[in-house]
């Protein structure tokens, strides 16, 4: 596992595994917000598996880049929604494209007859990690 993490670049916190020069935590947050739209900040923390305070700092970083904004949650005086700005949508799209290219290039190097098994193994591994 450690060798996979290093080979894929998951240990480099200041760039994504697809080579984009932003922290991986910001890339993951952009991906979640791009996929599902505005989220409560607490829900974003849950999805990213981060502490609330860490997520708050992360959202502030996205805001400082002009990629996100906070708004009050409807009907909840204490709740906060986070959503992407138009620049954030563009940044998320660039990341998604770079990610798709990188993943495609990696899978292209796996023998065709083994690709389904590799993807199935990754799904199984992810489920096992989710259960811990």
Helices and strands as residue ranges (DSSP letters): H 2-8, H 24-36, E 39-40, H 41-48, H 52-64, E 68-72, E 80-84, H 86-108, G 112-114, H 115-130
